[in-house]
Amino acid sequence: MGLKAWVRHEGTLRCTQLLQYEEEDWVRDIATLKLKRSKHEQGHTRERTWHGTYSNTGPN
């Protein structure tokens, strides 16, 4: 949350969100992703791509 306060540029903010995603929401978001995948296969393409790309380099 501290990072979010001073990071304002779009590109850097995106990186900050990745860090926060790994630290705070990893397990919950992966479970949510699987739910969204099965229930809303279309219409979450962008989100699915972002999560999928990141999970390849994230903790297993």
C-alpha positions as CSV (number, residue, x, y, z in Angstrom):
1,M,0.0,0.0,0.0
2,G,2.9,2.3,0.7
3,L,4.2,1.8,-2.9
4,K,0.8,2.7,-4.3
5,A,0.8,6.1,-2.5
6,W,3.9,7.4,-4.3
7,V,3.9,5.5,-7.5
8,R,1.9,7.5,-10.0
9,H,3.2,6.7,-13.5
10,E,1.2,4.1,-15.4
11,G,4.1,1.7,-16.3
12,T,5.5,1.8,-12.7
13,L,2.0,1.5,-11.2
14,R,1.5,-1.7,-13.2
15,C,4.7,-3.1,-11.8
16,T,3.6,-2.1,-8.3
17,Q,0.3,-3.9,-8.8
18,L,2.2,-7.0,-9.8
19,L,4.2,-6.9,-6.6
20,Q,1.0,-6.4,-4.5
21,Y,-0.7,-9.2,-6.4
22,E,2.1,-11.6,-5.5
23,E,2.3,-10.5,-1.9
24,E,-1.4,-10.1,-0.9
25,D,-3.7,-11.8,-3.4
26,W,-1.9,-14.7,-5.0
27,V,-3.9,-17.6,-3.8
28,R,-7.3,-15.8,-3.8
29,D,-6.8,-14.4,-7.3
30,I,-5.7,-17.7,-8.8
31,A,-8.9,-19.3,-7.4
32,T,-11.0,-16.4,-8.7
33,L,-9.3,-16.7,-12.1
34,K,-10.2,-20.4,-12.4
35,L,-13.8,-19.5,-11.5
36,K,-13.9,-16.7,-14.1
37,R,-12.4,-19.0,-16.7
38,S,-15.1,-21.6,-16.4
39,K,-18.0,-19.2,-16.0
40,H,-17.1,-16.3,-18.3
41,E,-14.7,-17.8,-20.9
42,Q,-15.3,-14.9,-23.3
43,G,-15.1,-11.3,-22.0
44,H,-12.2,-11.9,-19.6
45,T,-9.6,-12.4,-22.3
46,R,-7.4,-9.5,-21.3
47,E,-7.5,-10.4,-17.6
48,R,-6.9,-14.0,-18.3
49,T,-3.8,-13.1,-20.4
50,W,-2.4,-10.9,-17.7
51,H,-2.9,-13.5,-15.0
52,G,-1.6,-16.3,-17.1
53,T,1.5,-14.5,-18.2
54,Y,2.3,-13.5,-14.6
55,S,1.6,-17.0,-13.1
56,N,4.3,-18.5,-15.4
57,T,7.0,-16.6,-13.6
58,G,5.3,-16.6,-10.2
59,P,5.4,-19.0,-7.3
60,N,3.7,-22.4,-8.0
